[in-house]
Every structure is written in C-alpha cells, then in structure tokens.
Amino acid sequence: MGLTAMLAAQADLEVAGEAADGLAAVEETRRLRPDVVLMDIRMPRLDGIEATRRVRALPHAPAVLVLTTFDLDQYVYDALRAGAGGFLLKDAPPSRLAEAVRTVAEGQALLAPAVTRRLIERFLTVPERDTEVLDRLTDREREVLTLIGRGRSNAEIAADLCVAEATVKTHVSRVLMKAGLRDRVAAVVFAYEQGLVRVGPKTS
C-alpha cells in the first residue's frame, strides 16, 4: 500500500495493479501488461526469482525491478540472472523509487556499482570463464565489457576510451549480441562471472 501511494502520487506514473503473492503477480502481469513490475523476493506460493523468470518469459515482457533489504537478500543475484532489470533498496525515498521505475521503463539497467560489488562478492565465489564466448569479442569489445562491469555509463566509457559515445553504443550492442546477453544487467553479471572485473576491498 505504501509503494502504491508513493507511485500513484507521481503525475507520469500509473499503478496498473497489485498482487499479494508470486503466482498472482504473474497472472496480473499477463492480464494487465504493465511496463514495469516491482518484484519482492520473498513471497507466498511463488518466490520472486521464479516469478521474475515467468514474467520475463511473457510475450509482452515488462521490465522487472527487484526490491530488496539493505543487507541484500541471498536471492537477488539469482533474480538478476532470471531477467530482472535492476534492484532497489526497500527503504529508498519516494523520489528514488519513481526514478528507478522510469529508468527501467526506458530499457536502462538500474545498477548501483557499490551495491553491485557487495552483491557479487557475497554470491559469486569462483569465476567460471567461458573462453568460447570471450574469444568472440575483439580486444576493444572486451575492454568495453569490463567497463560495463565496473558500472560505467556509455558517456563515461566514451571518455575513458577517448571515442564517441555513438561508437560505445555500437560496441555495447555487439558485446550483447556476441555474448548472447539480454541487457546491460546481464553484461555486468557476465563480466564478474568471467573474472573481467575483480571484487575490490570492502568500503563502508
């Protein structure tokens, strides 16, 4: 109810529906065809991971924004791999929640680099390199993938590599296509899995 009230107060957002559990979330998504689904992890009847997977498999699949607690649910990593477009802390202020919905609705990944590092550090132990996929990438594409994994935006990557942002967008598209990745979130996870990005020291 609190989330509904916060989002309904935004002039450019409309709450299409609510669901009390995972199965209902999938059914309501199929019926209402929203642009974005806010998905909790722990729900009755069907957990958020499987619900996310089913929602993303629908013909008109919406973006999925996972809500998690501050200390990170142990299942968030799996939810991202299931197709979630990003994650947000449950105690985020209303303005941040609305911004997050708009971001994933536009097809962009919602990634907070610091939180991503904590997530990967907790749930990814030993990287499993897929040399076949990595070999498909050029040196520059692998460099771009590494920077994506570090949470860099296209503009930041362009500045780092001293190239045009349009060139970066082309490289990103080719990386996603060659690696069979659905979006930028999947690219971040993949970069960590392949050991292209190392988890750094913990920060407070």
KAWODA-V517528 format. One record per pair of residues at least 4 apart in sequence whose C-alpha atoms are under 7 Angstrom apart, sorted by the first residue. I is the first residue (numbers start at 1). GAP is how many residues later the second one is. D is the distance in whole Angstrom. If there is no record, write none. Layout:
i=I gap=GAP d=D
i=I gap=GAP d=D
This chain:
i=1 gap=4 d=6
i=2 gap=4 d=6
i=3 gap=4 d=6
i=4 gap=4 d=6
i=4 gap=11 d=7
i=5 gap=4 d=6
i=6 gap=88 d=6
i=7 gap=6 d=6
i=7 gap=8 d=7
i=7 gap=91 d=6
i=8 gap=5 d=6
i=8 gap=6 d=6
i=8 gap=7 d=6
i=16 gap=16 d=7
i=16 gap=18 d=7
i=19 gap=5 d=5
i=19 gap=6 d=5
i=20 gap=4 d=7
i=21 gap=4 d=6
i=21 gap=22 d=5
i=21 gap=23 d=5
i=21 gap=24 d=6
i=21 gap=25 d=7
i=22 gap=4 d=6
i=22 gap=21 d=6
i=22 gap=22 d=6
i=22 gap=23 d=6
i=22 gap=24 d=4
i=22 gap=25 d=6
i=22 gap=26 d=6
i=22 gap=29 d=6
i=23 gap=4 d=6
i=23 gap=22 d=6
i=23 gap=23 d=6
i=23 gap=28 d=7
i=24 gap=4 d=6
i=25 gap=4 d=6
i=26 gap=4 d=6
i=26 gap=25 d=6
i=26 gap=28 d=7
i=26 gap=29 d=6
i=27 gap=4 d=6
i=28 gap=4 d=6
i=29 gap=4 d=5
i=29 gap=5 d=6
i=29 gap=26 d=7
i=33 gap=27 d=7
i=34 gap=28 d=6
i=35 gap=27 d=5
i=35 gap=28 d=6
i=35 gap=70 d=6
i=36 gap=26 d=5
i=36 gap=27 d=5
i=36 gap=28 d=6
i=36 gap=65 d=7
i=36 gap=69 d=6
i=37 gap=25 d=7
i=37 gap=26 d=6
i=37 gap=27 d=5
i=37 gap=28 d=6
i=38 gap=26 d=6
i=38 gap=27 d=5
i=38 gap=28 d=6
i=38 gap=29 d=7
i=39 gap=9 d=6
i=39 gap=25 d=7
i=39 gap=26 d=6
i=39 gap=27 d=5
i=39 gap=28 d=6
i=40 gap=8 d=6
i=40 gap=26 d=6
i=40 gap=27 d=5
i=40 gap=28 d=7
i=41 gap=6 d=6
i=41 gap=7 d=4
i=41 gap=8 d=7
i=41 gap=27 d=7
i=42 gap=5 d=5
i=42 gap=6 d=6
i=43 gap=4 d=5
i=43 gap=5 d=7
i=46 gap=4 d=7
i=46 gap=5 d=6
i=47 gap=4 d=6
i=48 gap=4 d=6
i=49 gap=4 d=6
i=49 gap=29 d=7
i=49 gap=30 d=5
i=49 gap=33 d=6
i=50 gap=4 d=6
i=51 gap=4 d=6
i=52 gap=4 d=6
i=52 gap=12 d=7
i=52 gap=27 d=7
i=52 gap=30 d=6
i=52 gap=31 d=7
i=52 gap=32 d=7
i=53 gap=4 d=6
i=53 gap=29 d=5
i=53 gap=30 d=6
i=54 gap=4 d=7
i=55 gap=6 d=6
i=56 gap=5 d=5
i=56 gap=6 d=7
i=56 gap=27 d=6
i=57 gap=4 d=6
i=63 gap=21 d=7
i=63 gap=22 d=6
i=63 gap=41 d=6
i=63 gap=42 d=6
i=64 gap=20 d=5
i=64 gap=21 d=5
i=65 gap=19 d=6
i=65 gap=20 d=6
i=65 gap=21 d=5
i=65 gap=22 d=5
i=66 gap=18 d=7
i=66 gap=20 d=6
i=66 gap=21 d=4
i=66 gap=22 d=6
i=67 gap=20 d=6
i=67 gap=21 d=5
i=67 gap=22 d=6
i=67 gap=23 d=6
i=68 gap=4 d=6
i=68 gap=5 d=6
i=68 gap=19 d=7
i=68 gap=20 d=6
i=68 gap=21 d=5
i=68 gap=22 d=6
i=69 gap=4 d=6
i=69 gap=20 d=6
i=69 gap=21 d=6
i=70 gap=19 d=6
i=72 gap=4 d=7
i=75 gap=4 d=6
i=76 gap=4 d=6
i=77 gap=4 d=6
i=77 gap=42 d=7
i=77 gap=46 d=7
i=78 gap=4 d=6
i=79 gap=4 d=7
i=79 gap=5 d=6
i=80 gap=4 d=5
i=80 gap=5 d=7
i=80 gap=6 d=7
i=81 gap=105 d=7
i=85 gap=19 d=6
i=85 gap=24 d=5
i=85 gap=25 d=6
i=85 gap=100 d=6
i=86 gap=23 d=6
i=86 gap=24 d=5
i=86 gap=25 d=6
i=86 gap=99 d=7
i=87 gap=23 d=7
i=92 gap=4 d=6
i=92 gap=5 d=6
i=93 gap=4 d=6
i=94 gap=4 d=6
i=95 gap=4 d=6
i=96 gap=4 d=6
i=97 gap=4 d=6
i=98 gap=4 d=6
i=99 gap=4 d=6
i=100 gap=4 d=6
i=100 gap=10 d=7
i=101 gap=4 d=6
i=102 gap=4 d=6
i=103 gap=4 d=7
i=103 gap=5 d=6
i=103 gap=7 d=7
i=104 gap=4 d=5
i=104 gap=5 d=6
i=104 gap=6 d=7
i=109 gap=75 d=6
i=109 gap=76 d=6
i=111 gap=5 d=7
i=111 gap=40 d=7
i=112 gap=4 d=6
i=113 gap=4 d=6
i=113 gap=37 d=7
i=113 gap=38 d=5
i=114 gap=4 d=7
i=115 gap=4 d=6
i=116 gap=4 d=6
i=117 gap=4 d=6
i=117 gap=82 d=6
i=118 gap=4 d=6
i=119 gap=4 d=6
i=120 gap=4 d=5
i=121 gap=78 d=6
i=127 gap=65 d=7
i=127 gap=66 d=5
i=127 gap=67 d=6
i=127 gap=68 d=5
i=128 gap=65 d=6
i=128 gap=66 d=6
i=129 gap=64 d=7
i=129 gap=65 d=4
i=129 gap=66 d=7
i=130 gap=4 d=6
i=130 gap=64 d=7
i=131 gap=4 d=6
i=132 gap=4 d=7
i=133 gap=46 d=6
i=136 gap=42 d=7
i=137 gap=4 d=6
i=137 gap=5 d=6
i=137 gap=38 d=7
i=138 gap=4 d=6
i=139 gap=4 d=6
i=140 gap=4 d=6
i=141 gap=4 d=6
i=141 gap=30 d=6
i=141 gap=34 d=6
i=142 gap=4 d=6
i=143 gap=4 d=6
i=144 gap=4 d=6
i=144 gap=28 d=7
i=145 gap=4 d=6
i=145 gap=30 d=7
i=145 gap=42 d=7
i=145 gap=46 d=6
i=146 gap=4 d=6
i=146 gap=45 d=6
i=146 gap=50 d=6
i=146 gap=51 d=6
i=147 gap=4 d=7
i=147 gap=5 d=6
i=147 gap=10 d=7
i=148 gap=4 d=5
i=148 gap=40 d=6
i=149 gap=38 d=7
i=149 gap=39 d=4
i=149 gap=42 d=5
i=149 gap=43 d=7
i=149 gap=48 d=6
i=150 gap=47 d=7
i=152 gap=4 d=6
i=152 gap=5 d=6
i=153 gap=4 d=6
i=154 gap=4 d=6
i=154 gap=11 d=6
i=154 gap=14 d=6
i=154 gap=15 d=7
i=155 gap=4 d=6
i=155 gap=10 d=6
i=156 gap=4 d=6
i=157 gap=4 d=6
i=158 gap=4 d=6
i=158 gap=5 d=5
i=158 gap=6 d=6
i=158 gap=7 d=5
i=158 gap=10 d=6
i=159 gap=4 d=7
i=163 gap=4 d=7
i=164 gap=4 d=7
i=165 gap=4 d=6
i=166 gap=4 d=6
i=167 gap=4 d=6
i=168 gap=4 d=6
i=169 gap=4 d=6
i=170 gap=4 d=6
i=171 gap=4 d=6
i=172 gap=4 d=6
i=173 gap=4 d=6
i=174 gap=4 d=6
i=175 gap=4 d=6
i=176 gap=4 d=6
i=176 gap=5 d=5
i=176 gap=6 d=7
i=176 gap=7 d=7
i=177 gap=4 d=6
i=181 gap=5 d=6
i=181 gap=6 d=6
i=182 gap=4 d=6
i=183 gap=4 d=6
i=184 gap=4 d=6
i=185 gap=4 d=6
i=186 gap=4 d=6
i=187 gap=4 d=6
i=188 gap=4 d=6
i=189 gap=4 d=6
i=190 gap=4 d=6
i=191 gap=4 d=6
i=191 gap=5 d=5
i=191 gap=6 d=6
i=192 gap=4 d=6
i=192 gap=5 d=5
i=192 gap=6 d=7
